[in-house]
């Protein structure tokens, strides 16, 4: 157990991320002070993996997560205030200011590594691996048989619509 006084404003490096620890009312808050490198996440070796079942997307199986859309032009994206969690309220001038963005999200396997690009926000990410990260390389020619996801994000203030540019099954 950490002594709260000893970690007050103490900088720690976790992976390749620099964090400040701040204690408020006996609670530890971790504040990201250096953006993560999404193309080189410096993951530790021998990570645990978890099997996630593949579930067919139906109106019933996606209930509470989203819905299926037949015509993207007829779909309205909801934007609502970012929900507050814990003791800190959402700042009045934030949480719903992002508006909508539109652009192509593409993904590409390079060897054992799956990359994604989000043109709407200028993002370029390493999304996952076909093997454990320490055993994954771009210069392999094997066809991926699985994906080990390391990066996914969540937008509680609104929605995202993904649809294929070429509407094929």
Secondary structure as the mmCIF struct_conf table of DSSP 4:
data_model
#
loop_
_struct_conf.conf_type_id
_struct_conf.id
_struct_conf.beg_label_comp_id
_struct_conf.beg_label_asym_id
_struct_conf.beg_label_seq_id
_struct_conf.end_label_comp_id
_struct_conf.end_label_asym_id
_struct_conf.end_label_seq_id
HELX_RH_AL_P HELX_RH_AL_P1 UNK A 4 UNK A 7
TURN_TY1_P TURN_TY1_P1 UNK A 8 UNK A 9
STRN STRN1 UNK A 11 UNK A 14
TURN_TY1_P TURN_TY1_P2 UNK A 15 UNK A 16
STRN STRN2 UNK A 17 UNK A 24
TURN_TY1_P TURN_TY1_P3 UNK A 25 UNK A 26
STRN STRN3 UNK A 27 UNK A 32
BEND BEND1 UNK A 34 UNK A 34
TURN_TY1_P TURN_TY1_P4 UNK A 38 UNK A 39
HELX_LH_PP_P HELX_LH_PP_P1 UNK A 43 UNK A 44
BEND BEND2 UNK A 45 UNK A 46
TURN_TY1_P TURN_TY1_P5 UNK A 59 UNK A 65
BEND BEND3 UNK A 70 UNK A 70
HELX_RH_3T_P HELX_RH_3T_P1 UNK A 72 UNK A 74
HELX_LH_PP_P HELX_LH_PP_P2 UNK A 75 UNK A 78
STRN STRN4 UNK A 79 UNK A 79
HELX_LH_PP_P HELX_LH_PP_P3 UNK A 81 UNK A 84
TURN_TY1_P TURN_TY1_P6 UNK A 86 UNK A 87
HELX_LH_PP_P HELX_LH_PP_P4 UNK A 88 UNK A 91
TURN_TY1_P TURN_TY1_P7 UNK A 92 UNK A 93
BEND BEND4 UNK A 95 UNK A 96
STRN STRN5 UNK A 105 UNK A 110
TURN_TY1_P TURN_TY1_P8 UNK A 111 UNK A 112
STRN STRN6 UNK A 113 UNK A 118
TURN_TY1_P TURN_TY1_P9 UNK A 119 UNK A 122
STRN STRN7 UNK A 123 UNK A 129
BEND BEND5 UNK A 130 UNK A 131
HELX_RH_3T_P HELX_RH_3T_P2 UNK A 133 UNK A 135
TURN_TY1_P TURN_TY1_P10 UNK A 138 UNK A 139
HELX_LH_PP_P HELX_LH_PP_P5 UNK A 142 UNK A 144
STRN STRN8 UNK A 148 UNK A 149
TURN_TY1_P TURN_TY1_P11 UNK A 156 UNK A 157
STRN STRN9 UNK A 158 UNK A 158
BEND BEND6 UNK A 165 UNK A 166
#
